[in-house]
């Protein structure tokens, strides 16, 4: 069960990290934007209602929900086999994993995630930053960026997984070729596991 819990934690971390990265219009800070977080100590300052309204507007303009939904769908597809392998073998596995993802879809409230995202945007962006980002997303290129981001995120994630798998396999083969003792230990461990 610990392996299963680790897979769930991994799913959550990767999903929310990918979602956060996917929403960024560029790696550069907009003109006039602050370079450091606007981070008062937790509980020191209540979020200004006008700024909160602007953040919600920004998240709507940037297509954040669509990006989160697309990321969730893509992650579910890629994590399903890992989750399945993390569970002990048996006929129940496929049904359990299917039910997990069905329930996840019904219980993952993207509006609640937006609520959670607002204080983070408040922390890292000033009111002026948010207004500048809104201006960007109101332009034709900003709207194009928002509409293509879910598809781009999905494609980039697939490319990244394939690239990482290829590189990971290549690196492991190099290490095992350079360290015969590790290759032998790995082979012995695999034989011992298969005999159980």
C-alpha positions as CSV (number, residue, x, y, z in Angstrom):
1,X,0.0,0.0,0.0
2,X,3.0,2.3,0.6
3,X,3.9,2.1,-3.1
4,X,0.3,3.0,-4.1
5,X,0.4,6.0,-1.7
6,X,3.7,7.1,-3.2
7,X,2.2,6.9,-6.7
8,X,-0.7,9.1,-5.6
9,X,1.6,11.6,-4.1
10,X,3.7,11.6,-7.2
11,X,0.6,12.2,-9.3
12,X,-0.4,15.2,-7.2
13,X,3.0,16.8,-7.3
14,X,3.5,16.4,-11.0
15,X,0.0,17.4,-11.8
16,X,0.1,20.7,-9.8
17,X,3.6,21.5,-10.9
18,X,2.8,21.0,-14.5
19,X,-0.3,23.1,-14.2
20,X,1.6,26.0,-12.6
21,X,4.3,25.9,-15.3
22,X,1.7,25.7,-18.1
23,X,0.0,28.9,-17.0
24,X,3.0,31.1,-17.3
25,X,2.9,33.2,-20.5
26,X,6.7,33.4,-20.7
27,X,9.7,32.7,-18.6
28,X,10.5,36.5,-18.6
29,X,8.9,38.9,-16.1
30,X,6.5,41.4,-17.9
31,X,7.7,45.0,-18.2
32,X,7.2,46.7,-14.8
33,X,6.6,43.5,-13.0
34,X,8.3,42.8,-9.7
35,X,11.2,40.3,-9.7
36,X,10.7,39.1,-6.1
37,X,7.6,37.7,-4.4
38,X,5.2,40.1,-2.7
39,X,5.1,37.8,0.3
40,X,3.9,39.1,3.6
41,X,4.0,36.7,6.4
42,X,1.1,34.3,6.4
43,X,-2.0,35.8,7.9
44,X,-0.5,39.4,8.1
45,X,-2.4,40.9,5.2
46,X,-5.8,40.1,3.8
47,X,-6.0,40.0,0.0
48,X,-7.4,43.2,-1.5
49,X,-10.8,42.4,-3.1
50,X,-10.0,44.4,-6.3
51,X,-6.7,42.5,-6.7
52,X,-8.5,39.2,-6.1
53,X,-11.1,40.1,-8.7
54,X,-8.3,40.9,-11.2
55,X,-6.5,37.6,-10.4
56,X,-9.8,35.7,-11.0
57,X,-10.2,37.6,-14.3
58,X,-6.6,36.7,-15.3
59,X,-7.1,33.1,-14.5
60,X,-10.2,33.1,-16.6
61,X,-8.5,34.9,-19.5
62,X,-5.5,32.6,-19.4
63,X,-7.6,29.5,-19.7
64,X,-6.3,28.1,-16.4
65,X,-9.2,25.6,-16.0
66,X,-8.7,24.2,-19.5
67,X,-5.0,23.9,-18.9
68,X,-5.6,22.1,-15.5
69,X,-8.1,19.8,-17.1
70,X,-5.8,18.9,-20.0
71,X,-2.9,18.4,-17.6
72,X,-5.0,16.2,-15.4
73,X,-6.2,14.1,-18.4
74,X,-2.6,13.7,-19.7
75,X,-1.2,12.8,-16.3
76,X,-3.9,10.3,-15.7
77,X,-3.0,8.5,-19.0
78,X,0.7,8.5,-18.2
79,X,0.4,7.6,-14.5
80,X,-2.2,4.8,-15.0
81,X,0.4,2.1,-15.9
82,X,2.7,3.2,-13.0
83,X,-0.1,3.1,-10.5
84,X,-1.2,-0.4,-11.8
85,X,2.3,-1.8,-11.4
86,X,2.6,-0.3,-7.9
87,X,-0.3,-2.6,-6.8
88,X,0.2,-6.3,-6.1
89,X,-0.8,-8.4,-9.1
90,X,-4.4,-9.7,-9.3
91,X,-7.5,-9.5,-11.4
92,X,-8.8,-6.6,-9.2
93,X,-6.0,-4.2,-10.3
94,X,-7.5,-2.8,-13.5
95,X,-10.9,-2.3,-12.0
96,X,-9.4,-0.6,-8.9
97,X,-7.3,1.8,-11.0
98,X,-10.3,2.5,-13.3
99,X,-12.5,3.3,-10.4
100,X,-9.8,5.6,-8.9
101,X,-9.6,7.7,-12.0
102,X,-13.3,7.9,-12.4
103,X,-13.7,9.1,-8.8
104,X,-10.8,11.5,-9.2
105,X,-12.5,13.1,-12.2
106,X,-15.8,13.6,-10.3
107,X,-14.1,14.9,-7.1
108,X,-11.4,17.1,-8.5
109,X,-13.0,20.5,-8.2
110,X,-11.1,22.9,-10.5
111,X,-12.9,25.9,-9.0
112,X,-11.5,25.0,-5.6
113,X,-8.0,24.8,-7.2
114,X,-8.5,28.3,-8.6
115,X,-9.4,29.5,-5.0
116,X,-6.1,27.9,-3.8
117,X,-4.2,29.5,-6.6
118,X,-5.3,33.1,-5.9
119,X,-3.1,33.6,-2.7
120,X,-0.1,32.2,-4.7
121,X,-0.7,34.7,-7.5
122,X,-1.1,37.4,-4.8
123,X,2.2,36.4,-3.3
124,X,4.3,36.5,-6.5
125,X,2.6,39.3,-8.5
126,X,1.7,42.9,-7.5
127,X,-1.6,44.4,-8.5
128,X,0.3,46.2,-11.4
129,X,1.8,42.8,-12.5
130,X,-1.7,41.3,-12.6
131,X,-3.1,44.2,-14.7
132,X,-0.2,43.9,-17.1
133,X,-0.8,40.1,-17.5
134,X,-4.5,40.8,-18.1
135,X,-3.5,43.3,-20.8
136,X,-1.4,40.6,-22.4
137,X,-4.2,38.0,-22.3
138,X,-6.6,40.5,-23.8
139,X,-4.5,40.9,-26.9
140,X,-5.0,38.6,-29.9
141,X,-1.6,36.9,-29.2
142,X,-2.5,36.5,-25.6
143,X,-5.9,34.8,-26.5
144,X,-4.0,32.6,-29.0
145,X,-1.6,31.6,-26.2
146,X,-4.4,30.8,-23.9
147,X,-6.4,28.8,-26.4
148,X,-3.4,26.7,-27.6
149,X,-1.8,26.2,-24.2
150,X,-3.8,23.0,-23.2
151,X,-2.8,21.3,-26.4
152,X,0.8,22.5,-26.3
153,X,1.1,21.4,-22.6
154,X,-0.1,17.9,-23.5
155,X,2.2,17.7,-26.5
156,X,5.2,19.0,-24.5
157,X,4.5,16.6,-21.7
158,X,4.4,13.6,-24.1
159,X,7.7,14.8,-25.7
160,X,9.2,15.3,-22.3
161,X,8.2,11.8,-21.1
162,X,9.6,10.2,-24.3
163,X,12.8,12.2,-24.1
164,X,13.2,11.4,-20.4
165,X,12.6,7.7,-20.9
166,X,15.1,7.6,-23.8
167,X,17.7,9.5,-21.8
168,X,17.0,7.5,-18.6
169,X,17.5,4.2,-20.4
170,X,20.7,5.4,-22.1
171,X,22.2,6.7,-18.9
172,X,21.4,3.5,-17.0
173,X,23.0,1.4,-19.8
174,X,26.1,3.6,-19.7
175,X,26.4,3.3,-15.9
176,X,25.9,-0.5,-16.0
177,X,28.5,-0.8,-18.8
178,X,31.0,1.3,-16.7
179,X,30.3,-0.5,-13.4
180,X,30.2,-4.3,-14.0
181,X,29.8,-4.9,-10.3
182,X,26.5,-3.0,-10.3
183,X,25.3,-4.8,-13.4
184,X,26.0,-8.1,-11.8
185,X,24.2,-7.0,-8.6
186,X,21.2,-5.8,-10.6
187,X,21.1,-9.1,-12.4
188,X,21.3,-11.1,-9.2
189,X,18.6,-9.0,-7.6
190,X,16.3,-9.5,-10.6
191,X,16.9,-13.3,-10.5
192,X,16.2,-13.4,-6.7
193,X,12.9,-11.4,-7.2
194,X,11.7,-13.6,-10.0
195,X,12.3,-16.8,-8.0
196,X,10.0,-15.6,-5.2
